[in-house]
Amino acid sequence: MDRIFSLCLSSFYLLFSQPNNAYLNDSFSPYEEIYPEIGYKTVEAAASDFERHFHQELKLPLRVPPISFTHHFGRFNNLDGERNDFYEVTFINNRLPEHHYKITVRPNHFKLPSKKEYIVKTFELKNGTTSIYMEISGFNVLAFEKEDWQYMLWIDKRVSEKVTPEVLVDIANSIDYTN
């Protein structure tokens, strides 16, 4: 009888102590599955969609922040009308959530206004353009205009010691690589 009880107890333990594969698969989806489900694709494909929509070439910075990323995705947000349409590139790290960087680009005539309470400092880019450095809900943002586009470089505030405003300015200046 003790042996049967031990077997039942062991079976009960094995049944309820082991992770359920169905649960594991439902609770964790890799970024390669999650991001495409919400409209992201390759950076190049999304940029191509954006350029076709606005009939204009898009230049992106050559540099990225000096932190590690495991994934990067692009998305063209084609919403009702053109006022809210924009291009977005997102760089993320699946092991370090604070390693989050994104670039958003929209036409200048639909640019997002800079609220004075968010502005921390201004910088001059190498082409003479003024850029605005802001703090917006968990992100440090460098906004500037170039060739009919408003660019915004967003970096998670938690990496502000590594990704300073000057680093973002260097990234912005890397757009002018052909000059």
C-alpha angles and dihedrals in degrees: 000000000000089000092053091047090050091049092049091047091049092048091048090050093049093047096052104028099055118085114256110238093213090054093047092050092048096046098048126044120171120242089250087069102033100050098050089051089062096047104275122135135157117323090241096049092049091047090051091052090050094049092048091050095051097030092230137105118254122213119199129197115268093214131069129193116285094252130097124268129185098190141024129189138176132213135184107210103209103182130166108311122345100280094087099032115119144154121239134190117191126195116192141168117219091207099041112043092186088065092086122137130165140177122209123190129187136161114280092237088061097038122147112252119241112238113219094226090061097048115103103167145340128233134192116233121218091259090058095257117138116235126198122222113206142172111226124173103314096334137091108219134195112198125189142149128240131166098345093316133105110217124197121189110200124194128177110256091228090075096046092120090061098032105047126177087261091057089053089050089053089051091050090049091054089073088075092063093128094056 
